[in-house]
Amino acid sequence: MRVLVIGGGGREHALVWKLSQSPKITALYCAPGNAGIGQTCSCVDIAATDLQGLLRFVEEEKIDFTVVGMDDPLMLGIVDLFREKGHRIFGPTKKAALIEGSKAFSKDLMKKYKIPTAGYEVFEDSQRALDYVGAHSFPLVVKADGLALGKGVLICENLSEAEQAVREIMEQNKFGEAGNRVVIEEFLTGQEVSVLAFCDGVTVVPMVSAQDHKRALDGDQGLNTGGMGTFSPSRIYTKEMEAVCMDKIFQPTMDALREEGRPFQGILYFGLMVTAEEIKVLEYNARFGDPETQVVLPRLQGDLLEIMEACVDGRLHECPMQWTEDAAVCVILASGGYPESYQKGYPIIGLEQLRNKENIFVFHAGTAQKDGVLVTNGGRVLGITAVGKDLEQAIHAAYAGVEAVSFEQVHYRKDIGIK
């Protein structure tokens, strides 16, 4: 089979790495890819949002199967377009992907179908939002309704921070059209857990759990980012919790989307909060999480392509899958200043020391080749993933890998995996 992966970050590098192990694949491409992805497959210089360009490539190169890694092409309707033209593609339709594309839609869906989540209100007028936060206790969470690269969620400890968040999102357009509406919700206290799940429109099969670290600084301080590191499995997520989530969250979400005429095929990401009372949904994503993918896929045994085909064909219930008992940890090496302003183009050194390490994987996120030299090319640059027999061993190995790599103004958290 000839396979195309769409995207160019660490998540897509992990997808390409895992898919490349399938004996069914005869040719593997990634658009647009990055410097690291180009070491495993052929990169194609087509933007992930250039749907017509991607369609032309698929038709000219006779691609048999396309895997969408990123959210933007899903929201633009790439799955609908490809299916209309008779091409097999892994991912949800535009209507189904709205569960990530609009936080207001997802909150209203949970409310209608009694899926546990935080209390909330939705506002399209900034003054009404300001009046609302002025009448409530803190902390509160202010969210841009649309896609904001994982940065549109602001935890506000007081009225001043909440008013600033509303004004930045709605009046100053910090996140563009994503901030035309805001969702303001209660702040939940507890521990977060990430669960990715394969879906075929009817059946939902959860993967092993993970835990992300969104804040830029140690101790969960600083600004929200796209993710500074992750580990799998979660230290707190039990088999009993998984059973509760399947009964109250996972399957009800699948059933709700189907009932609404939006059957979901692809990857559904459940961002969960384990509170003292119950487990609640913080957010949904309509694709693989980043960097959760970098710790979940190394634990998957078997052929990822076969599972994806089963999702597309509506036969996921016939597709067994197994996971290793190992633990995995991913530490993100970011550019200094991320998630705000940062510099690009710094040479990356030391990766050759990790090339033959069987338990360490380097997933490129923001890298490029410049005059034959590997350089930084984004906010999140590399994900150093290590696998061990338990979390402690994986943490130690991951940070040993981190110490081998350097570039100017490198920034990373030193507490990934310990909470």
N, C-alpha and C positions, 0 to 999 in steps of 0.2 A: 504493500500500500504506500501511496505517496501522501504525506501528511504535512499540513501547515499549521504552525502555532502563531497566534496573533498577539503581539505585545513586545516589550523590550526591557523588562525589569527582572528583579531577582525571582519573582514568582514564575515568570516565563522561562528563566534559566533552569529552575527546578523541574518544570514541566518537560522541557526539552531533554534534560538529563534522564528523567524517568522514562519518557516515551522512547528514547533512543535504545533502551534495553529490550524493546519489543521485537521479537523475530519476524513479526508481520510487516514491519516498516522497511521499505526499500529505498525511500528518499524522504528526508526530513528538512523542512524549511521553517524559518521564523521571520516574521515581518513586524517591526523593523529589526528586532534583535539588538544585541550589543556585542562588545568585544569578547566577552566570555562565552556567550551563546555561539558566536562564530567559530569557536574551537570545537564545537560538537556537531553543528549542522550548518547549512547554507543560509546566511542572512540575506534578506530581500529588502531593498531600500524603498519600502512603501509604508506610509504612516498608518497606524492602527485605526485611525478615523477616516482613511481614504477608502470608503467602501467600494466604490467603483473600480479603483485601482486594484484592490484585493480580489474583487470578482474577476477582473481580467486575468490576473495572475493564475487564479485557480483554474480558469477555463483554458488558458494557454498551456499551462504546465500539467493539465489533467490530474489535479489534486483529488484524491479520493475522500479525504476526511480533513476537516478544519477544526481546530481547537481554539476557542476565544479565551484568552487569559485576562484581558483588561475589561473594565466596566464601560468605558466610553463607547466602543463599537456596539456593545450590547444595547445601550440606551438609544443608540442611533438606528437600531433595527437590522443589524447585519444578519442575524439568524433568519429573520423573515425574508430578507432579500435573497440569501443563498438558497433557502428552501424553495422559494418561488421559482428559482432557476434550476432546481433539481439537484442541488449539491448537499452532501451530508455535512452537518456542522454541529458541534457540541456547544451548547449554551442555551439560555432561555430566550424566548421571543421578547420583543420590545414591551409588550403588555405585561408579561411575567416579570421582566427585569425591573419594572417600576417599584417592586418591593424594596429595591435599593435606591432607585432613582429619585424617590420621593419619601422622605421620612414621615410626612403627613399622611400619605397613603398607607404606609406600613403601620403607623400607629392606629389609624382608623380601622384597618383590617383586623388588628389584634383586638381592638375594642369590640368590634362587631362579633367576632368569633370567640370571645372570652379567652384569649391567649394572654397569660399574665405578663404585664409590662408596667412601667412607671406611669403614674398619672401625668396628664399633659394637657396643653391647649395649643392651638395653631393660630397664627396671626399673619395677616397680609398688610396690616397697617402698623407702622412703627410706633405711633402714639398710643394705640391700644396696647401694644406689647409693653411699652414703657409704663403705662398705667398698671398693667398686670403685675410686673415685677415689683413695682412700688408698694403693692398691697400684700406681698408674700414674704414668708421667712426664708432664710438661706441656710445652706447653699441651694442654688438652682442650676439647671443645665439649659443652656441656650444653643439650639442647633439650626444651622442653615438647612433648609428643606432638601436641596439638591446635592449633587456630587461636589465635593470640595477637597479632593485628594487626601481624605482622612483628617483634615485640619479644621473642619467646620463645626466641631463640637467644643463648646467653651463652658467650663465649670466655673461658676461665679460664686465667690464666697460672701459677697456683700452687694448692696444696692448699687454702689458706684461701678463695680465690675459688670453687673448685669446690664446697667444702662449703657455702658461702653460697648458691651457685646452686641446689644440690639442696634446701636447706632452704626457700629462698624459693618455689621452684616446687612442691615436694611437700608441705611442712608448713605454710607460710604461705599457700598457695593464691594466689600473686601473679597467676597467669593463670587462676584458677578451675579448672573441670573440665579445661581443656586440659593441666593439670599433673598429672593423676592418674597418668600414666606419663611417664617421661623417657627420651630416647635420649641416650646418652653415646657420643661418637665421637671418633676421632682427628682432630687438627687438620691440615688440608691446607695446604701452602704453595704459592703460585702466584698467578696472576691470575684473577679471576672474569670470566665472560662470561654474559650472559643471552640466551637464544634463545627467542622465542615461536614457536609453530607452529599452523597451522590443521590440524584433524583431522576426519575423517568416519567414524571407526570402523575404517577399514582403511588409508587413505592419510594420510600426514603430510607437510605442506609447511612447512618452516621459513621464517620471516620473516628480515629482515636482523638482524644481531646488535646488541646493545647492552651497555652496562656500567653497573651501578648503583653508588651510593655510599650504603651503609647507615648508616655511623657518623655521629653528629651533628656532629662537629667536623672541621676541616681535618686533612689527613694521616691520615685514617681513625682518628681518636681519638674517645673518648667512647662513649656508649651506642648500641646498635643502634636504628634507627628504621624506619619504613615506607619510607624512601628519601629522601635529601636532594638527589638530582639524578641525571641519567643522560646518556649520550651514545651516538650511533650513527653509524657503525659502531664496533665494538671496534677498538682499535689492533692487536690481536694475533691476532684470529680470521681465519684464512685459508680459502681455498676447499678446501685440502687437509684442514684441520681439520674443515670442514663435512662433507666426504665421510666422514671417520673417524667423526664423531658420528652421521651418518645410518646407518652400518653397525653401530655398536656401541651406540648410545644411543637415537636417535630412533625408528627403526623397531622395534627390539627392545622398546621400552617400549609402543608401540602393539600389537604382537603379544602381549606378555605380558598386557596388560589384556584383550584379546579372548579369549585362552586362559583367563583366569580368570573369564570370563563377565561382564566389565565393559567392553564396547566403549566407547571414548571418542570423543565428538563435541563439538567446541567448540575452545577454546584450551588447549593444553598448554604450560606455561612450564617451560623447562629452565634451572635455575641450575647453571652448570658451573664447575669449577675446572680450569684448565690447569696441571697440575703438570709437573715435570721428566720424569716417567715417562710419563704418559698423561693424557687428559682424563677427569675423574670428575664424577659428578652430586652436587651439594650438596643440591639440593631440587627438588621439583616444585611447581608451582601449577596449579590446574585452571581458570584464567581469565587474562585479560590482566593483565600486571604493572603496578604503579603505582610509579614514574613511567615505566617503559619504554615504555608505550603512547604517552606524550606525545612521544617522539622517533621511534618506529617508524611510527606512522600518517601523520605528515607526509611520509614517504618513500614511502608506498604510492600507486601510480598505479592509477586505475580505481575501480570501484564496490565498496565494502566489503560492502554488502548482498548483492550477487550472490555473493560468496565465502562469506558466512555461509549463504546458502540452499543452496549446493552442499555445504557441510559437513552440513547437516541432511538433505539428500536423498541423501547417499552418493555424490556424483558429483564430488568434489573433483579427481579425476584429470583431469576434463574442463575444469577452470577455470584458465586461464592467469592469471598475475599478474606485474606488473612493479614495479620499485622504482627510484627516482631514484638517481643517483650522488652526490647531495648528502649532507652530514653534518648532524646535528641535535644540539642540546644543550639540556637542560632543567635549570634551576636552581630549586630549591624555596625559596620564602620561607616560613619557619615562624615560629610564635609563640615568643618567648623562653621558655626552660624546657622546650620540647618535647625528648624524648618523655615527660617527667615532668609536673610541674604547670605550667600556663600560664594566662594570662588571655584572655578573649574580649571582643569588643565594641569593639575599637579601629577608628576610621575608616581606610579605605584610600584613599590619595591618589596621583595621578599616572598612573592607568591610561589617561586620555584621551590622553596623549602617545604611547601605543603603538597607538592604535586604527587608524591608517592605515598601519602598517608592514607591508609585504607579507611580510617574512621573519621576523616575530615573532608568536608566538601566545601568548595568555595563557589558561591553563587553570585554572579555579577549583577548589579543593579544599575548603577550609573557609571559606566566605564566606556572608554573609546580608545582607538589606536590613533596616535598622532606621530607621524614620521617614524613609524616602527616601534614607538614606545607606548605602553599601556598607561593611560592617564585618567584622572577623575573627570566625570562628566555628568554629575548630578548631586542631589542632596544626600540620598542614601547611595553609597558607592559599592560596598561588598557585604555579603552575608557569610560569615564564617560559621558553618554548621558542623557539629561533632556528634557522633553517636557513641554511647557507652552503655554498660550493663545497668546503670542506674543514673539518676540525674546528677549526683555528685561527680561521678566519673565523666559524664558528658560535659558538665560545666568546666571542669578542670581542663579537658582536652580542647574545648572551644576557646578558652582564654589563652591556652598555650599557642593555638593557631593565630589568635589575634596578635600576640606578641611578636610573631614572625613577620607581620606585614606592617608597612608604614607608608604614609604620604603626608605632605605638609598640611597642617591644621586638621589632622585626623581627630574625630570625636566619636567616642562610644561609651555606653553605660558599663559600669563595672559590677552591676548587681543583677544581671540577667539570670533568671532561674532560681534565685534563692528564696523568693517569697512563696 
